[in-house]
C-alpha cells in the first residue's frame, strides 16, 4: 500500500493525538476517583485524636527482646494484660 508523505504525517498526528487523549482520560479518571468527597473524613487522621483513642498501653517489645526476661528492666506481669 502506497501512502503519501502528507497522509503519513496526518496518520502519525492522529495516532499521537489519540494516545494523548487516552492518557489524559486515564489520569483525569484516576484523579477524580481518588479525590476526597466533600464532607468526607480527612485522608490523614489527626495523630493527637488517634492517640486519645488508643488509650494507655505498654510496650511489650522491651521485655520480649531482652536475652532473658527482666534483663532490660521490664518484667511482664498479669496487670499488663488486665481487661478493663
C-alpha positions in Angstrom: 0.0 0.0 0.0 1.4 3.3 -1.0 1.0 6.3 1.4 1.8 9.8 0.5 4.1 11.8 2.8 1.3 14.2 3.8 -1.0 11.3 4.6 1.7 9.7 6.7 2.1 12.8 8.8 -1.6 13.0 9.3 -1.8 9.4 10.4 1.1 9.9 12.8 -0.5 13.1 14.2 -3.8 11.2 14.7 -2.1 8.3 16.4 -0.2 10.7 18.8 -3.4 12.7 19.5 -5.3 9.5 20.2 -2.7 8.3 22.7 -2.6 11.7 24.4 -6.3 11.8 24.8 -6.5 8.3 26.2 -3.6 9.0 28.6 -5.3 12.2 29.7 -8.6 10.4 30.3 -6.8 7.8 32.4 -5.0 10.4 34.5 -8.2 12.5 35.0 -10.3 9.5 35.7 -7.9 8.3 38.4 -7.7 11.8 39.9 -11.5 12.0 40.1 -11.8 8.6 41.6 -9.2 9.3 44.3 -10.3 12.8 45.1 -11.8 13.2 48.6 -15.5 13.6 48.7 -16.9 16.9 50.1 -17.6 16.5 53.8 -15.6 13.2 54.0 -13.1 12.4 56.7 -9.6 13.6 56.1 -7.2 11.1 54.5 -4.6 11.7 57.2 -6.1 11.5 60.7 -5.1 13.8 63.4 -2.4 12.0 65.4 -3.4 13.5 68.7 -7.0 12.3 68.3 -5.8 8.8 67.3 -3.5 8.8 70.4 -6.5 9.6 72.6 -8.5 6.7 71.0 -5.6 4.3 71.7 -5.5 5.0 75.4 -2.9 3.6 77.8 -0.5 0.9 76.6 2.7 -0.9 77.5 5.5 -1.6 75.0 5.9 -5.3 75.4 8.8 -5.3 72.9 11.1 -4.0 75.5 10.5 -7.1 77.7 10.3 -9.6 74.8 13.5 -8.5 73.1 15.8 -8.9 76.1 18.0 -12.1 76.1 16.3 -13.1 79.4 13.1 -11.6 80.7 13.9 -8.7 83.1 17.4 -8.1 81.7 16.3 -4.6 80.4 14.3 -3.7 83.5 10.8 -4.8 82.2 9.2 -7.9 83.5 5.8 -9.0 82.2 3.1 -9.2 84.9 -0.5 -10.1 84.8 -1.6 -6.5 85.4 -0.3 -5.6 81.9 -3.0 -7.9 80.5 -5.9 -6.9 82.6 -9.1 -6.1 80.7 -10.9 -3.0 81.9 
